[in-house]
Amino acid sequence: MNSNPKFISNFQLFFFLVQSQLGIGLLSLPNLVETNAQSDGLISIMLAGLGIQLILFIYWSLSKRFPGYIYTQITKEVFGKFFGRLTNFVIYVYFILTAGLAVLLFVNLINAGLLPSTPRWVIAILIISSSVYLVVSDLRIIARFFVLASVFILFILFLSVLTFTLPTEFQNILPIGDSGLKNILHGSKESLISMLGFEGLLIIFPYIIQKGKGILKTISFANIFITLLYAYFLLISLISFSTTQIEQIREPVLYLFRGLSFQMLDRVDLIFLSIWAVPMTTSVIAYLFLAAKSINNESTYKRSVVISGLLILCLSLIPLEYETIETFSNYVSYLSYVIVFAIPTILLFFAILLNKRVGSAED
């Protein structure tokens, strides 16, 4: 086994991808999907999972042709230095904007539901400073933290089982297919955006110990796990709320826990939010790492982390109304189509067309 602290195992890769994809998107996904696909949201999520699996195969195929290169190095190899650097600048901006949006939504959620008297800038600084502190260390340390943080998923699943004590109506998911193909596909688009984070594979691929098909199996299992997890929370939201209710609630999953009350335990939603703060922070950590890694060399990595952290902090402190945040989120979504889906596909196409490769990965 490679003892280099920059390298991670497939086991750690699995949890890196899982934690990168989890976050505030899970809380609002039922609202976004229900608006489009209504009772067929589960089909939308499954289609989104299939779409992610296809793009992961493209990532794997591309990275196999350039096994020692990260995303921003492959762009310069295929597009040339000028267009490669221009593309890399857009990639870096995407990582910063995505992290900034995640912190902005995170801060607003914590400020509104958990710490209403705490200034937003205090919460933002705590999130960014803790993220920077972890990211300046090596990748293996980050991956180990993500593995430990995954324990919280089990606790959240336990809490979710308690919601079955509330009134449920399975008729809400029927009839299947009634929304129509167009609406189901629109729901899949929203699901894809909520499940972003898997693009981190393009940056960390050279730092994985085991190459070849072992990576493909690992990322496929991670995708299946995330897809099923999102589908599960959508299901419990669908059977607990009517279509009209879900469309009016921004975070249906969080609101669902508010209905739980026991003799020795009340306000389960606040307990859930306190615990879910860790997975929400890991997605910020992941994007901060990806941003810093995409522009650095070995001697400037820590400086890149600090600069990127400050940029993300500035974005998160901008006072925005809900409608403006929604517009900001839409622009980030549009940019993600280019960075996450279009550019890797174009890179692979030209790499095959021009027969470009550097070495070979193990099969």
C-alpha positions as CSV (number, residue, x, y, z in Angstrom):
1,M,0.0,0.0,0.0
2,N,1.3,3.5,-0.9
3,S,2.3,5.3,2.3
4,N,2.3,8.7,0.5
5,P,0.0,11.0,2.5
6,K,-1.3,12.4,-0.8
7,F,-2.8,9.0,-1.8
8,I,-6.1,7.5,-0.6
9,S,-7.6,4.1,-0.8
10,N,-10.8,3.1,-2.7
11,F,-12.6,2.8,0.7
12,Q,-11.7,6.4,1.4
13,L,-12.6,7.4,-2.1
14,F,-16.1,6.0,-1.6
15,F,-16.7,8.2,1.5
16,F,-15.1,11.3,-0.1
17,L,-17.6,11.1,-3.0
18,V,-20.5,10.4,-0.6
19,Q,-19.7,13.3,1.7
20,S,-19.0,15.7,-1.3
21,Q,-22.5,15.0,-2.6
22,L,-24.4,15.3,0.7
23,G,-25.4,18.7,2.0
24,I,-28.2,21.1,2.1
25,G,-29.4,19.8,-1.3
26,L,-30.9,16.8,0.5
27,L,-33.2,19.0,2.6
28,S,-34.7,20.9,-0.3
29,L,-34.6,18.2,-3.0
30,P,-38.3,17.0,-2.4
31,N,-39.5,20.6,-3.0
32,L,-37.5,21.0,-6.2
33,V,-38.4,17.6,-7.6
34,E,-42.1,17.8,-6.6
35,T,-42.6,21.1,-8.3
36,N,-41.7,19.4,-11.6
37,A,-42.3,15.6,-11.4
38,Q,-44.9,15.7,-8.6
39,S,-45.6,12.0,-7.6
40,D,-43.1,10.7,-10.0
41,G,-40.1,12.2,-8.2
42,L,-38.7,8.8,-7.4
43,I,-38.4,8.1,-11.2
44,S,-36.7,11.4,-11.6
45,I,-34.1,10.6,-9.0
46,M,-33.4,7.1,-10.5
47,L,-33.0,8.7,-14.0
48,A,-30.6,11.2,-12.4
49,G,-28.6,8.4,-10.9
50,L,-28.3,6.7,-14.3
51,G,-27.2,10.0,-15.8
52,I,-24.5,10.4,-13.1
53,Q,-23.4,6.8,-13.7
54,L,-22.9,7.7,-17.4
55,I,-20.8,10.8,-16.7
56,L,-18.8,8.9,-14.1
57,F,-17.9,6.4,-16.8
58,I,-16.8,9.3,-18.9
59,Y,-14.7,10.6,-16.0
60,W,-13.1,7.2,-15.5
61,S,-12.4,6.7,-19.2
62,L,-10.8,10.2,-19.5
63,S,-8.7,9.8,-16.3
64,K,-7.5,6.4,-17.6
65,R,-6.0,8.1,-20.6
66,F,-4.2,10.6,-18.3
67,P,-3.7,8.6,-15.1
68,G,-1.3,11.1,-13.5
69,Y,-3.2,14.2,-14.5
70,I,-5.9,16.2,-12.7
71,Y,-8.8,17.9,-14.5
72,T,-7.0,21.2,-15.0
73,Q,-3.9,19.5,-16.4
74,I,-5.9,17.4,-18.9
75,T,-7.5,20.6,-20.3
76,K,-4.1,22.0,-21.1
77,E,-3.0,18.7,-22.6
78,V,-6.0,18.5,-24.9
79,F,-6.9,22.1,-25.6
80,G,-3.4,23.6,-25.5
81,K,-2.0,26.0,-23.0
82,F,-4.0,29.1,-23.9
83,F,-7.5,27.6,-24.1
84,G,-6.6,25.2,-21.4
85,R,-5.7,28.0,-19.0
86,L,-8.9,29.8,-20.0
87,T,-10.9,26.7,-19.3
88,N,-9.1,26.2,-16.0
89,F,-10.0,29.7,-14.8
90,V,-13.7,28.9,-15.5
91,I,-13.3,25.6,-13.6
92,Y,-11.8,27.4,-10.6
93,V,-14.6,30.0,-10.6
94,Y,-17.2,27.2,-10.7
95,F,-15.7,25.6,-7.6
96,I,-15.5,28.9,-5.7
97,L,-19.1,29.9,-6.7
98,T,-20.4,26.4,-5.7
99,A,-18.7,26.5,-2.4
100,G,-19.9,30.1,-1.8
101,L,-23.5,29.2,-2.6
102,A,-23.2,26.1,-0.2
103,V,-22.0,28.3,2.6
104,L,-24.6,31.0,1.9
105,L,-27.4,28.5,2.1
106,F,-25.9,26.8,5.1
107,V,-25.5,30.1,7.0
108,N,-29.1,31.1,6.2
109,L,-30.4,27.8,7.3
110,I,-28.5,27.7,10.6
111,N,-29.3,31.4,11.3
112,A,-33.0,30.9,10.7
113,G,-33.5,27.5,12.4
114,L,-30.8,27.1,15.0
115,L,-28.9,30.3,15.9
116,P,-31.3,33.2,15.1
117,S,-29.4,35.7,17.4
118,T,-26.0,34.9,16.1
119,P,-24.6,37.2,13.3
120,R,-24.4,35.6,9.9
121,W,-20.7,36.6,9.6
122,V,-19.8,34.7,12.8
123,I,-21.4,31.5,11.5
124,A,-19.7,31.9,8.1
125,I,-16.3,32.5,9.6
126,L,-16.6,29.4,11.8
127,I,-17.5,27.3,8.8
128,I,-14.8,28.7,6.5
129,S,-12.0,28.7,9.2
130,S,-12.7,25.1,10.2
131,S,-12.8,24.1,6.5
132,V,-9.5,25.9,5.7
133,Y,-7.9,24.3,8.8
134,L,-8.7,20.8,7.5
135,V,-8.0,21.4,3.8
136,V,-4.4,22.7,4.4
137,S,-3.6,19.2,5.5
138,D,-3.1,16.4,3.1
139,L,-5.8,14.6,1.1
140,R,-5.6,11.5,3.3
141,I,-6.5,13.5,6.4
142,I,-9.5,15.0,4.6
143,A,-10.6,11.5,3.5
144,R,-10.3,10.1,7.0
145,F,-12.4,12.9,8.4
146,F,-15.0,12.1,5.7
147,V,-15.1,8.5,6.7
148,L,-15.6,9.4,10.4
149,A,-18.3,12.0,9.4
150,S,-20.2,9.3,7.6
151,V,-21.2,7.8,11.0
152,F,-23.7,10.7,11.2
153,I,-25.6,9.3,8.2
154,L,-26.5,6.2,10.3
155,F,-27.9,8.4,13.0
156,I,-29.9,10.4,10.5
157,L,-31.3,7.2,9.0
158,F,-32.3,6.2,12.6
159,L,-34.1,9.5,13.1
160,S,-35.9,9.1,9.7
161,V,-37.3,5.7,10.8
162,L,-39.1,7.5,13.6
163,T,-41.1,9.6,11.0
164,F,-43.0,6.4,10.2
165,T,-44.9,6.9,13.4
166,L,-46.5,10.0,11.8
167,P,-49.5,9.8,9.6
168,T,-48.5,8.6,6.1
169,E,-50.4,8.2,2.8
170,F,-48.8,6.0,0.2
171,Q,-51.5,7.0,-2.3
172,N,-49.4,10.2,-2.7
173,I,-46.9,8.4,-5.0
174,L,-49.7,7.1,-7.2
175,P,-50.4,6.8,-10.1
176,I,-46.9,6.1,-11.4
177,G,-46.0,7.9,-14.6
178,D,-48.9,10.3,-14.4
179,S,-46.7,13.4,-14.5
180,G,-45.5,12.7,-18.1
181,L,-42.0,12.2,-19.5
182,K,-41.3,16.0,-19.8
183,N,-42.0,16.7,-16.2
184,I,-40.1,13.6,-15.0
185,L,-37.0,14.8,-17.0
186,H,-37.3,18.3,-15.5
187,G,-37.3,16.6,-12.1
188,S,-34.2,14.6,-13.1
189,K,-32.4,17.9,-13.9
190,E,-33.1,19.3,-10.4
191,S,-32.0,16.0,-8.9
192,L,-28.7,16.1,-10.8
193,I,-28.0,19.6,-9.5
194,S,-28.7,18.6,-5.9
195,M,-26.4,15.5,-6.2
196,L,-23.4,17.4,-7.5
197,G,-20.0,16.7,-5.9
198,F,-19.0,13.6,-7.9
199,E,-17.0,15.9,-10.2
200,G,-14.3,15.8,-7.5
201,L,-13.2,12.5,-9.1
202,L,-11.6,14.5,-11.9
203,I,-9.3,16.2,-9.4
204,I,-8.5,13.3,-7.0
205,F,-8.1,10.5,-9.5
206,P,-4.3,10.6,-9.6
207,Y,-4.2,10.3,-5.8
208,I,-6.0,7.0,-5.6
209,I,-3.9,4.0,-4.8
210,Q,-5.7,1.4,-6.8
211,K,-6.3,2.2,-10.5
212,G,-8.3,0.6,-13.2
213,K,-11.7,-1.1,-12.8
214,G,-11.4,-1.0,-9.0
215,I,-12.1,2.7,-9.1
216,L,-15.0,2.3,-11.5
217,K,-16.6,-0.2,-9.0
218,T,-16.1,2.2,-6.1
219,I,-17.5,5.3,-7.7
220,S,-20.5,3.2,-9.0
221,F,-21.2,2.0,-5.5
222,A,-21.0,5.5,-4.2
223,N,-23.4,6.7,-6.9
224,I,-25.9,3.9,-6.0
225,F,-25.7,4.7,-2.3
226,I,-26.3,8.4,-2.8
227,T,-29.1,7.8,-5.3
228,L,-30.9,5.4,-2.9
229,L,-30.4,7.8,0.0
230,Y,-31.9,10.7,-1.8
231,A,-34.7,8.5,-3.1
232,Y,-35.4,7.3,0.4
233,F,-35.8,10.8,1.9
234,L,-37.9,11.8,-1.1
235,L,-40.2,8.9,-0.5
236,I,-40.7,9.7,3.2
237,S,-41.5,13.3,2.2
238,L,-44.0,12.2,-0.5
239,I,-45.9,9.9,1.8
240,S,-45.9,12.4,4.7
241,F,-47.0,15.6,2.8
242,S,-49.4,16.3,0.0
243,T,-48.2,17.7,-3.3
244,T,-49.4,21.2,-2.4
245,Q,-47.6,21.1,1.0
246,I,-44.3,20.0,-0.4
247,E,-44.4,22.8,-3.0
248,Q,-44.9,25.4,-0.2
249,I,-42.1,24.0,2.1
250,R,-38.5,24.9,1.1
251,E,-36.9,22.2,3.2
252,P,-39.5,19.4,3.5
253,V,-37.1,16.9,5.1
254,L,-36.2,19.3,7.9
255,Y,-39.9,20.2,8.4
256,L,-40.8,16.5,8.6
257,F,-38.7,16.1,11.7
258,R,-40.5,19.0,13.3
259,G,-43.6,16.9,13.6
260,L,-41.8,14.4,15.9
261,S,-42.3,14.7,19.6
262,F,-41.7,12.2,22.4
263,Q,-42.0,12.3,26.2
264,M,-38.3,12.9,26.8
265,L,-37.4,14.4,23.4
266,D,-38.8,17.4,21.5
267,R,-37.8,19.5,18.5
268,V,-36.2,16.6,16.7
269,D,-35.7,19.0,13.7
270,L,-33.1,21.0,15.7
271,I,-31.3,17.8,16.7
272,F,-31.3,16.8,13.0
273,L,-30.0,20.2,11.9
274,S,-27.3,20.1,14.5
275,I,-26.1,16.7,13.3
276,W,-26.6,17.5,9.6
277,A,-24.3,20.5,10.0
278,V,-21.4,18.1,9.7
279,P,-22.3,16.7,6.2
280,M,-23.1,20.2,5.1
281,T,-19.7,21.3,6.1
282,T,-18.0,18.4,4.4
283,S,-19.4,19.5,1.0
284,V,-17.8,23.0,1.6
285,I,-14.5,21.3,2.6
286,A,-14.6,19.2,-0.6
287,Y,-15.2,22.2,-2.9
288,L,-12.6,24.3,-1.1
289,F,-10.1,21.5,-1.7
290,L,-11.0,21.1,-5.3
291,A,-10.7,24.8,-5.9
292,A,-7.3,25.1,-4.3
293,K,-6.0,21.9,-6.0
294,S,-7.1,23.1,-9.4
295,I,-4.8,26.2,-9.4
296,N,-1.9,25.2,-7.2
297,N,1.5,23.6,-7.5
298,E,3.1,21.9,-4.5
299,S,4.8,25.0,-3.1
300,T,1.7,27.2,-3.2
301,Y,-1.1,24.8,-2.1
302,K,-1.6,26.3,1.4
303,R,-1.7,29.8,0.0
304,S,-4.2,28.7,-2.6
305,V,-6.4,27.2,0.2
306,V,-6.3,30.5,2.2
307,I,-7.1,32.7,-0.8
308,S,-9.9,30.4,-2.0
309,G,-11.3,30.4,1.6
310,L,-11.3,34.2,1.7
311,L,-13.1,34.4,-1.7
312,I,-15.7,31.9,-0.5
313,L,-16.1,33.9,2.8
314,C,-16.7,37.1,0.8
315,L,-19.4,35.4,-1.3
316,S,-21.2,34.0,1.7
317,L,-21.3,37.4,3.5
318,I,-23.2,39.2,0.6
319,P,-26.6,40.0,2.0
320,L,-29.1,38.6,-0.5
321,E,-32.8,38.1,-0.6
322,Y,-34.3,34.6,-1.2
323,E,-35.1,35.5,-4.8
324,T,-31.6,36.7,-5.5
325,I,-30.1,33.6,-3.9
326,E,-32.4,31.5,-6.2
327,T,-31.1,33.5,-9.2
328,F,-27.5,32.9,-8.1
329,S,-28.2,29.2,-7.7
330,N,-29.6,29.1,-11.2
331,Y,-26.5,30.6,-12.7
332,V,-24.3,28.2,-10.8
333,S,-26.5,25.4,-12.1
334,Y,-26.0,26.6,-15.7
335,L,-22.2,26.7,-15.1
336,S,-22.2,23.2,-13.7
337,Y,-23.7,21.9,-17.0
338,V,-20.5,23.1,-18.7
339,I,-17.9,22.2,-16.1
340,V,-19.4,18.9,-14.9
341,F,-20.9,17.5,-18.0
342,A,-19.9,19.3,-21.2
343,I,-16.2,19.8,-20.9
344,P,-15.2,16.3,-19.7
345,T,-17.3,14.8,-22.5
346,I,-15.6,17.1,-25.1
347,L,-12.1,16.3,-23.6
348,L,-12.7,12.6,-23.9
349,F,-14.0,13.0,-27.5
350,F,-11.0,15.0,-28.6
351,A,-8.6,12.7,-26.7
352,I,-10.0,9.7,-28.6
353,L,-10.2,11.6,-31.9
354,L,-6.6,12.9,-31.6
355,N,-5.3,9.7,-29.9
356,K,-4.0,11.7,-27.0
357,R,-3.0,9.8,-23.8
358,V,-0.2,9.9,-21.2
359,G,0.9,6.5,-20.0
360,S,-1.7,4.0,-19.1
361,A,-3.6,3.1,-16.0
362,E,-3.8,-0.4,-14.6
363,D,-6.7,-2.5,-15.7
